[in-house]
Amino acid sequence: MASESIRPEHPEYFMQIAMAVRERANCLGSRVGAVLVLGDRVIATGYNGTPENMTNCDEGGCDRCAHRDQYESGTAYDVCICVHAEQNALLSAARFGTAVEGTVLYTTTRPCFGCTKELLQAHVSAVYYLHEWSHPDERLAQEYERLQGRFPGGVKKVDMPDSREDWARGLAASAPFDLEAGGEEE
């Protein structure tokens, strides 16, 4: 008798899609994938990287990424040319004329301060994330938490395994994702 797979609940299902989307990310730091969902249907996706038709981070396109040792994590976004996954999902929806009000965002990393403001302004109703991010400046961390508390549906962590966490968070070099191998690293 063949083993039966367990059908994932919506948070795990959409997070698995976000994890697949992040495989396109080309940032040298974190690799993030995001999925905007409306009525249990994916309406837009995004991953982090340089703007379209610009040299990718992993090819030297972003000075901040190329010189990561000069910038503390979570700082100097004003000199980074990368577009965050959450921003790319919102922009993708806008490009194709898809309304995002009332959507739910699934993202592989908790949205940063700037993305949180943009998601609130776009009237995204809830956020689900896989990996934690916290503001590095303790003075701003309280304001960040206050902003995150403004989502009507809340900000919730999805507890599920991520065999590519070190690669995605920029903690270790890793081979590209191999679908035929089931995503396992060698």
C-alpha positions as CSV (number, residue, x, y, z in Angstrom):
1,M,0.0,0.0,0.0
2,A,1.4,3.4,-1.0
3,S,2.0,5.8,1.8
4,E,-0.5,8.7,1.9
5,S,0.8,12.2,2.1
6,I,-0.9,14.6,4.4
7,R,-2.5,17.5,2.6
8,P,-1.0,20.7,4.0
9,E,-3.1,23.4,5.6
10,H,-3.2,26.8,3.9
11,P,-0.4,28.4,5.8
12,E,2.0,25.6,5.1
13,Y,0.9,25.2,1.5
14,F,1.4,28.9,0.7
15,M,4.7,29.0,2.6
16,Q,5.9,26.1,0.5
17,I,5.1,28.2,-2.6
18,A,7.0,31.2,-1.1
19,M,10.0,28.9,-0.4
20,A,9.9,27.9,-4.1
21,V,9.7,31.5,-5.2
22,R,12.8,32.5,-3.1
23,E,14.9,30.1,-5.3
24,R,14.9,33.0,-7.9
25,A,16.4,35.5,-5.4
26,N,19.8,36.7,-6.3
27,C,20.8,38.7,-3.2
28,L,24.1,37.8,-1.5
29,G,22.6,38.3,1.9
30,S,19.1,36.9,2.6
31,R,17.0,35.2,-0.1
32,V,13.4,35.8,0.5
33,G,10.2,34.7,-1.3
34,A,6.8,36.2,-0.9
35,V,3.3,35.3,-2.1
36,L,0.2,37.5,-2.0
37,V,-3.0,35.5,-1.6
38,L,-6.6,36.6,-2.0
39,G,-9.5,34.2,-1.3
40,D,-7.1,31.3,-1.1
41,R,-5.7,32.0,-4.5
42,V,-2.2,33.3,-5.3
43,I,-2.4,36.6,-7.1
44,A,1.2,37.7,-7.1
45,T,4.7,36.5,-6.1
46,G,8.0,38.3,-5.5
47,Y,11.6,37.6,-4.5
48,N,14.4,39.9,-3.5
49,G,17.0,41.1,-6.0
50,T,18.0,44.1,-8.2
51,P,15.4,45.9,-10.4
52,E,14.7,44.3,-13.8
53,N,17.4,44.7,-16.4
54,M,20.1,45.6,-13.9
55,T,23.1,43.6,-12.9
56,N,22.1,41.1,-10.3
57,C,23.6,41.1,-6.7
58,D,25.3,37.8,-7.2
59,E,27.0,39.4,-10.2
60,G,28.2,42.5,-8.4
61,G,25.2,44.8,-9.1
62,C,24.6,46.0,-5.5
63,D,27.4,47.7,-3.6
64,R,25.8,47.0,-0.2
65,C,25.7,43.3,-1.0
66,A,29.2,43.3,-2.5
67,H,30.6,44.9,0.7
68,R,28.4,43.2,3.4
69,D,31.2,43.5,6.0
70,Q,30.8,47.3,5.9
71,Y,27.1,47.3,6.8
72,E,25.3,46.0,9.9
73,S,22.4,43.7,9.2
74,G,19.2,45.6,8.8
75,T,20.9,48.9,8.1
76,A,21.8,51.0,5.0
77,Y,18.8,50.0,3.0
78,D,19.0,53.5,1.4
79,V,22.2,52.4,-0.4
80,C,20.9,49.0,-1.4
81,I,19.5,48.7,-4.9
82,C,17.7,45.5,-4.2
83,V,13.9,45.3,-4.2
84,H,12.5,43.2,-1.3
85,A,10.4,40.2,-2.0
86,E,7.3,41.8,-0.4
87,Q,7.8,44.9,-2.5
88,N,8.2,42.9,-5.6
89,A,4.9,41.0,-4.9
90,L,3.1,44.3,-4.4
91,L,4.6,45.8,-7.5
92,S,3.9,42.7,-9.6
93,A,0.2,42.9,-8.6
94,A,0.2,46.7,-9.5
95,R,1.9,46.1,-12.9
96,F,-0.9,43.7,-13.9
97,G,-3.7,45.8,-12.3
98,T,-4.5,43.3,-9.5
99,A,-6.0,44.9,-6.4
100,V,-4.2,43.8,-3.1
101,E,-6.6,45.1,-0.5
102,G,-7.5,42.4,1.9
103,T,-4.8,40.0,0.8
104,V,-2.7,37.8,3.0
105,L,1.1,37.8,2.6
106,Y,3.2,34.7,3.0
107,T,6.9,35.5,3.2
108,T,9.9,33.4,4.1
109,T,11.2,36.1,6.4
110,R,9.3,38.5,8.6
111,P,8.9,41.8,6.8
112,C,11.4,44.6,7.6
113,F,10.3,48.0,8.9
114,G,9.9,49.5,5.4
115,C,8.0,46.6,3.9
116,T,5.7,46.6,6.9
117,K,4.8,50.2,6.2
118,E,4.2,49.5,2.5
119,L,2.1,46.4,3.3
120,L,-0.1,48.4,5.7
121,Q,-0.5,51.2,3.2
122,A,-1.6,48.6,0.6
123,H,-4.2,47.3,3.0
124,V,-2.7,43.8,3.3
125,S,-4.8,42.2,6.0
126,A,-2.4,39.6,7.5
127,V,1.2,38.4,7.3
128,Y,2.5,34.8,7.8
129,Y,6.3,34.4,7.9
130,L,8.7,31.5,8.3
131,H,11.9,33.1,9.7
132,E,12.2,35.8,12.3
133,W,13.6,39.3,11.6
134,S,13.9,41.9,14.2
135,H,14.9,45.5,13.9
136,P,18.6,45.8,14.9
137,D,18.1,49.3,16.5
138,E,16.5,48.7,20.0
139,R,15.0,52.2,19.9
140,L,13.1,51.4,16.7
141,A,12.2,47.8,17.6
142,Q,9.3,49.0,19.7
143,E,7.9,51.1,16.9
144,Y,8.4,48.2,14.5
145,E,6.4,45.9,16.8
146,R,3.7,48.6,17.1
147,L,3.4,48.8,13.3
148,Q,3.3,45.0,12.9
149,G,0.4,45.1,15.4
150,R,-1.7,47.1,12.9
151,F,-2.4,44.2,10.5
152,P,-6.1,43.3,11.2
153,G,-5.4,39.6,10.8
154,G,-2.1,39.8,12.7
155,V,1.4,38.7,12.0
156,K,1.9,35.0,12.6
157,K,4.9,32.6,12.4
158,V,4.5,29.4,10.4
159,D,6.2,26.5,12.2
160,M,7.5,24.2,9.5
161,P,10.9,22.8,8.5
162,D,13.2,24.6,6.1
163,S,16.1,22.5,4.9
164,R,17.5,25.5,3.1
165,E,17.4,27.9,6.0
166,D,21.2,28.5,6.2
167,W,21.3,29.3,2.4
168,A,18.2,31.5,2.5
169,R,19.4,33.5,5.5
170,G,22.9,34.0,4.0
171,L,24.5,31.8,6.7
172,A,26.1,29.3,4.5
173,A,26.9,28.7,0.9
174,S,24.7,26.0,-0.7
175,A,24.2,24.4,-4.0
176,P,21.2,25.5,-6.0
177,F,17.8,23.8,-5.3
178,D,17.4,20.6,-7.1
179,L,13.7,19.7,-7.7
180,E,14.5,16.2,-8.9
181,A,16.4,15.5,-5.7
182,G,13.4,16.7,-3.7
183,G,15.1,19.9,-2.7
184,E,17.7,18.1,-0.5
185,E,21.2,19.4,-0.3
186,E,24.0,17.0,-0.9
